[in-house]
Amino acid sequence: MASGPENPGALARPGVGCCLYAAGTPSTDERRLLKLISQSKEPVAPSSFFHTIHPPTFDSSALEDDPGREKWSERQISLYGAMLRLHDLNLIRVVVPEDGANPDLMEATDQGRAVLS
């Protein structure tokens, strides 16, 4: 898929050259995560915002197989997918790679900030 009059929403993936991805409309979770990352003054681990986007809605004493806990866990996992999509679309970038003890620290790209405006 090429960017241009036929597909003005396509975004190039850095380092890939000929391969392009259609940006589409970011999901609500992707937009919320991108907004929180872009508001950070320093590079940040996107996962630090997961509880902000989807706070626990179950009692802390709930069993592991409690439906509320399971639904919340699924939402937390889906946020990792949102983070990966934002990265693949060049809307966020790794500034400090993970080191085995700490996660990747990321920031919004100019393209990511433009999506929010």
Steps between C-alpha positions, in 0.01 A plus 500: 500500500649833403446846639357752259169610354371141500587447868577829676480338846785255446803539724851381421667274753852631573780281372269297281489728198253353256267351760217723615225458755156656488459718805125473522335657798668422832280310742388671818768318699770585244400866502494515882840329525650725233364809676648397836837419343504830310423694819801352680793736543746207505506168311264262674409132515158488332394222737519751785173645364309173469338532845407860419323396181334191650512512881414181690123471542499196726562451871868435575400179681329362185619158390717471191212353299257772605323626183579863584869424551513297179335779298742755647797273419383473140479879478854535639630252241315685221686816600827326409350447155408870487858591593640275226265646238597855597865402464444323166323809368794720609278693742728416795867405504745333737739752652662275762492126416408252770796358689359185656409678822314800357249526213545704183457872560310666219383837378249619244636581157413816310265283296339373821446851631352599162245218529380650828458852365 
